[in-house]
Amino acid sequence: MTYQETLAYIYSLGRFGMKPGLERITVLLQALGNPQDRLQTVHVAGTNGKGSTAAFLSSILAAGGHQVGLFTSPHLTNFTERIRINGAEISEGEVTALAERVMAAAPTGTTFFEMVTAMAFLHFAEKGVALAIMEAGMGGRLDATNAASGILSVITPVSLDHCDYLGKSLAEIAFEKAGVVKQGRPVVVSAQSPEALAVIERQCAQRGSPIFRYGENFSASWDADGLAYRGIRTALAGLKPGIAGRYQAANAATALCAAELLTAPGFDPDAAALKRGIENAKWPGRMEVMGGAPGILLDGAHNPAGGLALAESLEDIPRERLLLVAGVMEDKDVDGILGPLLPLIDHAFAVSPTLARALSSERLAAFLCSSGVKCVDAGSVKAGLDLAKKMARPADLILVCGSLFTVGEARAYLLAKRYEPFRG
């Protein structure tokens, strides 16, 4: 099969939907020779900051001279972004070859995410990576990535997320996220609400897993020189994170703490590698500024906590006016995501990304107008960007947010890249 034919087949597995559970992925991995057992794995679960934290950790370990696999989802523009080694995306040819092997071994009913997770495990094992960083797709306990026995777990901030699958309360969702905690293995926990933290602490106690908490065992803060980190045994000052945004302080600190704890398994980045890794880290679509005048800022904020963090970070960006290009998924809390931004917006363009479950631009425009924001129903992401650029003055800032799908489509258009809209 060609690469495009391979993607068409993989994407077609979306018809099986989201089916939490480890039964199918376990059978599939056994048929492939259990590649996950040949890897040292770090699990990253949570609601916000998973991708950025995983990217920081991958960059730190690569700066220390290690070959590091990174599996994340969803992708922004192209499928190959999901599977990387030291920042380099898997090639289209490798995707095709891996997919053919995994297809042949997959039991009936294998989902899109299970298929892709198995491809990542197999790719990393055969490339001999020193460590595989696996970002959970949804939850943690029954997520396909949890089929591996990890040496360390990271839990980023937990908030209401996929409530139809994970539970209606923060405690229920935290329980699912804490399912990545492994018996006797260390756990790094970023800033949490008291309700979520209590659940995570209980899981760690039951499994005899040492817990390292943000704000207690490690922390970070901004000062005039940049980001200052206080860790378990390391203190760093004047850091300039490669991933922008005030809210990245906790994500960078969480990754630094995780790196400090990986000494026993054979990873021991020195202070120079820690600093270089934080400053070299890249994560597209998170406070990413596209050059030019006016500037265009892409941020994947897609839940209330993300919207609030984005609003706070916008305080650091000088501008004359703020023009918003927003597209949101129909099942998301539109008011929660965009509410913190509304007082900052001078004009908005409502769009609907190329995805079946996207909220229509007409309904989003109606919401924004009813909230007192001057808004135009732009229709497509491309049209929204074109209208915003036409209205904007050189000192203005155009913000694209509301969904990773909106940001991914916008980024592909701005960079003239092919866009692969289906995710899993």
N, C-alpha and C positions, 0 to 999 in steps of 0.2 A: 504493500500500500504506500501511497505518497503521504507526505506529512499532513496535507489538508484532509485526505481521506481518513488518516489516523485520528485527527482531531474530531472529525465528524462522528466517528464511531464512539470515541471517548465521551464526547458531549452528549451523544444519544443516551448514554447511561443515566443522564439526568432524569429520564422517565421513571427510574426507580426511586427518585426523591431522596430525602434524608431519612436514613434508617439507622439510628444509633444502635450500636452493638458490636461486639468483637468476634462473633461467630464466623462471619464470612471472611473477614480479613485474616483471621487465624488460619482457616482452611487454605486460603490463597497463598499466604506466606509459607505455609508448610509445603505446598506444591512447588514453590520456588526455592526450596532448600533453606528456609528461615534466614534470609539475608540480614534481618534485624539483629540476630544473635551474634553477628560478626562486627557489630558496631557498638561504640560507646555513645550513648544518647543522652541529650539534655531535652527535657520536655518543657515547653513554654505554653502555659494556659492563662486565661484571664479574659477580660472583655475589651479593655482599652490598652494600647501600648504594646501588645504582643509583638507585632511586626518590628517596631522600632527597637524594642529591647533585644529581640533575637538578632537583628542586624548589628546592633552595637556589640553583642557578645561574639558574633561571628567575626567581626572586624578586629576585635581585640585578640582573639586566638590566632587569626591569620597574621596579625602584626607580630605575634610571638613566634612565627615560623611554622605553624601547623596547617595542615590541609583540613579545611572545615566544610562540611556539607550543611546547607541551609534549606529547609523545606518550609514554605509559607503559602498562605492562601487568603483571599483570592488573588489572582494576578491583576495588574492594572490594565495592561494593553495586550500582552502576549503570553501564551501558555508557558513558554520557556522560563518565565520569571519565577515560576514556582519552585524550581529545582536548581540550586546553584552550588558551586564549589569555589570557595574564596572569592565570592562576588561574581564569578563568571557563570552565565546562564548555560544550562544544558543545550546542546545543539539540536536542531530539528531532526537531523539524522538519528541521533541517539534516542530522541523521543519515539521515533517510528520503530526502531529496533527493539527498544524496551517494551513498548506497548504490545507488539506482536507476541512477545514471550509471555507477558502478563495476561493478555487476552486468552491465550491457549490454556492457561492454568486457572482462570477465574471461574468460580462456581456460578451457577445461574442466580441472578438477582444481585450480583456485585454492583455497588453504586459507583458513581463517578469518583467520589472522594476516596473510596477504598482502592479503586484502580490506580489512581494517581499516587496515593500513599505507598502502595506496593512498588510502583515504579521508582519512587524516591529511595526507598530502602534498598532496592536491588542496585540502583545506580551508585549509591554511596558505598555499598559493600564492595562492589566490583572495582570501584576507583580507589579503594583502600583509604578512605578518609580517616583521619585520626578521631574525629568527633562529628556526630550528626546532631544538629539542632533542629528539633521537630516542633513546629508551631501547631497546636491543636486547632482543628477546623471549627468544631462546635463542642462546647463543654470540655470534657477531658476524660471522665471515667469511662465512657463508652465510645470515645472518639477513636478512629482507626489508628491514629498515631500512637495510642496507648498500648498497642500490641507489643511494643518494645519494652525491655526492662531498662529503665533509665538509671543513670548514675547521679543525676541531680535534677530537681524540678524547680521551675520558676513560675510564680503566679503573679501576674500583673493585676492592676485594679479590677475588681469585679463589680459589675452593675447589672441592671436588668437587661437580658440578652437572650434571644431565641426562646421566649417564655413558653411558647407552645410545646417545646421539646424539653426544656431544662427545668421548668418550674415557674410558678407565679411570684415567688418571694425571693428576696436576695439570699436568704439562708439556703433555700433549695438550689439555687443556681451556684452558690459558692460550694455546696457539697459536690455538685457535678464537676466543677472546675478542679476541686481538690482531689479528684480521682486520679490525677497524675502523680500524687505523692506515692513514693515507693518505700517499701519496708527498710528502715534504717538508713535511708539516703537523705542527704541534706535538702532543704527546701528554702528558697529565697522568695520572700513575700514583699511585694511593693506596697505602697500606701493603700489601705483598705478601710472601708467603713467598719465600725465596731461589730456589726452583725455578721459581715462576711469574715472578718478576722477570727471571730469566735469559732466559726465552723471550721476554718482552715487549721486553727490551733488544735482543735479537737481531733481532726484527722491525723495530724502530725503526731500527737500524743499516742493515739491508738496504734500507730505504725512504728513508733520509736524513731521517728525521723527528726533530726535536729532542725530547728526553724530559725531563720535569720530575718528579722523584721526591719523594714524601712522606718527610719526615725528612731530606732532603738539600737540595732546592731550596726547599722550603716545609714548614711544620709548624704545629701548634697544640697548646696545652696548657691545662689548667684551672688557675685560681688563685682566690684569694678574691674577685676582682672579676668572675669569669666566664671566658670563653674568650679566650685571647690567640693571635693569628695572626701568624706571621712569613712573609712572602711574598717574591716575586721583587724587588719594589721598594716594598712596602707593609707596614707593621706596624700592627696594630690590637689594642686591649686592651679588656677589659670587655664583650665581646660576650655577648649573651643569646640564644642560638639559639631560633628559634620552634619548631623540632622538638626535642623533649626527648630526653634520654638521654646518658650519658657518652660512649658510642661515637660520637655524632654529631660529635665534634671533628674526626675525620679526614674525614668527609663534608663538613662545612662548609669545612674548609681546602682540600679538593680543588676544591670549587666556586669558592672565592675565587681560587685559583691560575688556574683556567680563565678566570675573568672578567678577571684581569690580562692574560692572553695574548690576549684578544680586542680589544686596542687597534688592531692593524693592520687588521682587517676593519671598523673603524669603530665599535666599542663601547669606551667608555672610562669606566666607572663610577668616580666619585671616591670618596674614603674614606667620605663620608656615605652614598652609595648602597650601597657594600659592606656597611656596618654595618646600614643599614636593611633591605637585602635578606635578610641572615642572620636578623635578628630578626623579620621579617614572614613568613618562610617557614612554610608549613603542609604537612603530609603525613599524612593520616589513617591510623590503624592502626599507627603507629610510635611507641611509648611515649606513646600518647594516653590521657589521663586523662579519663574521663567523670565529671562532677560528682556530688556527693552523698556520703552516708555510709551504707554503706561506699563507698570509692572503687573504681572499676572501671578497670583498666589494660589497654589493648589493645596488643598488639605482634605484628607479623607474623613473628617469628622462626620459620624453617622449615627450618633446616639447622644443623649443629653449631656453626659459627662464630656464627650468629645467636643460638643458645641461650646460648653462653658470654658474648656481649656483653650479652644481656638480664640474665643472672645478675649480672654486674658492676654494671650500672646499677641493679639493685634495691637495692644497698647504700645508695643515696642517698635511698631512699623510706621514710620512717618508717611503721610499721604495728605492730599487735599480732600478728595472724596473717596468713599468706598462704594464700588459698584459690585453687586452680588449676582453671580450666575449659580443658581441652585437647582438641584434635582434630587429627589428623595424617593426611597422605596415605599410602596403603598402600606407595608406592614410596620413602618417605623413611626416613632413619635415625632411628628413634624414640628409641633410647637416646642417640644423639649430640645430638639436639635437646633432649630433656627432661632428660638426665643432669645437666647443670650446675645445673639448677633443683631437683632432687630433695631436696637437703639443706635447702632453704629452705621446702618445702611442708608445711603443717600438715594440709591435707585437699585431695583432688582429686576432680573430676567429669569422667569420661571421656565425650566426645561424638563424634558422627560428623556432619560437615557434609554438606549436601545436594549431594553430588557422587559420581559413580559410583566414582571411584578412591579414595575416602576409606577409611581403615582403620576397621573396625567399632569401635564404642565398647566392645563386649564384649572384643575382643582388646586394646584399649588399656588398659582397666581391669585386665585380667589382668596386663599388663606392669607397670603402676604398683603393683599389690598385691604382685607378686613382688619389686619393688624396695624394699619396706618402707614404701610410702606408703598412708595410709588413703584409700581410693578407692571411689567409687560409679559404677556404670555408669548414666549419666544418659540415654543415648540421643541425643536431639537437642540442638542448640546451645541452643535456647530452654529446654528442660527443665533443662539444666546450669546456665544462668544463673539460672533461677528457684530451683533448689535451693541454689545458692551464696548468693544474696541472702537466702534464708530462714535459712540457717545463720549468716551473717556478723553480727558485731557492728559497731557504728559505727566503731571504730578499726581494723577489719580491712581488708585489701586483696584484691580479687578480680582475679586475673590471667587474661586470656584470650590463649592463644597456641597455637603448634604448626603453624599454617598460615595463610596469608593468607585462605584460604577460610573457615576457622573465624572469623577476626577479622571478615571482611566480613559474614558472616551475623549474628554477634553485634552488630555495629555497626548493621546495618539494624534488628534487633529493638529495640535500646535507643533508637534514634531514631525508631521507628515509620515506617520508610521501606520502600518496595517493594524486595525483594531479587531481583536477577537473577543466579542462581547459576552459569550456564555462563560459562567464561572461555576464553581461548585465548592 
